[in-house]
Amino acid sequence: MSRRNSSSSPLQTLGAIVGTIIIIILALLGGGKVLNIGTGGDTGGIQDNSGGAAGGGNSSGASANGLPSQSFKQTAKEITYHGCPPAGDGGDSQLNLNKNRVDAGNFQPTNFNAILTLPWPKETERTSHDQWSASAASQVAQAEGLPVLVEGYLALARQEGPESPNCHSGTDFDFHIWMIDHPGGSADRVGGVVAEATPRVRITHPQWTVRNLNNLSTAGTKVRISGWLMLDPEHPDQVGKTRGTIWEIHPIIKIEYWQSGSWVNLDDYQG
Amino acid sequence: MHKAIYLSVKVTMPPDSQGGDRLRQLESRVGQQLRQTEHHLTGTVKRVQDLGDQVEMTVSLEGEQEAPADFARLAIDDVRRALEAAFAAPAARNLRISVAEIREDTSAVDDLADAGLL
């Protein structure tokens, strides 16, 4: 730096700093990096989520981030199930309402990788919706509740345990279904997106069994899952181990599989 | 309605220099306390992990409650009271244990299944 620069006015110095910041941001965006800018937590403020697997499928009506446009959102419909209200029996009631919607939507083809690399505010992790800052809530709202249709493969399906959206029922459990972008198994979940089949939706889809889903996984059958995009802040500890993101397709509304050159509804699965 | 829950229970205790005896004592004592809690919940210890400065237990509880009532709060309060009473008992004083954190563990089924414990 020259002495002339070092003697710049405060206004000029401020302008230089702002310009540098803008250049850094543009460079990062241009490099294809997806940054998860956080505000706290023990893993630092910035998390690079760009290491995910490449996706398949295609997109239409998509916004710049590869997700469907906001115009495809709709008012959620929920039901009381086995005496359990849509808000569940405690915890994060907004999260439970999101999980317990049952409405079908205008599901839009969405690239697997668009979800896998979608950032989230770090402050949301393990935190109730009502504790989020306005900026975090606004960032999540850009994607949450979008109707997505994603092609991929299944790594694993598993019945989960009791939780607040299902009023901690000892009999009504979600299914975790790990989607990946290539045929694979349980070990590939680290690059996966979790999709969840809830009891409120499964009640009308008796063929959505863990066994049938794992048959599709074992056979390496391509699948297409339609559902609502949702951030589940309860499982950040699993990222990098058994999932690639805390963004989920939750709940799933429709499952199809590829057979003999066409998509077949899992409701018609013959085993 | 029959309900169930998994809790993560973290306690602080001195390092175990007796080949795991203290952890086994802890698991046994907590297991006894969870056979029936104040609100008639029953529980078991599914896993004990030595985290160094803390010990984490994965505990499952079940019992009856009206569907919309807050089961997590009930279970956490019950377990906290049961453990504090257990650790205060004369027979447990040599363990020098205190409760650090009790929270719902919604990843427990995945973690236990992946560890081959379900």
Interface residues (C-beta under 8 A of the other chain):
Chain A: H82 G83 C84 P85 D89 G90 G91 R158 Q159 E160 G161 P162 E163 S164 C167 H168 S169 G170 T171 H176 E234 H235 D237 Q238 T242
Chain B: M1 H2 K3 A4 I5 Y6 E62 Q65 A67 P68 A69 D70 F71 A72 R73 E104 T106 S107 A108 V109 D110 A113 D114
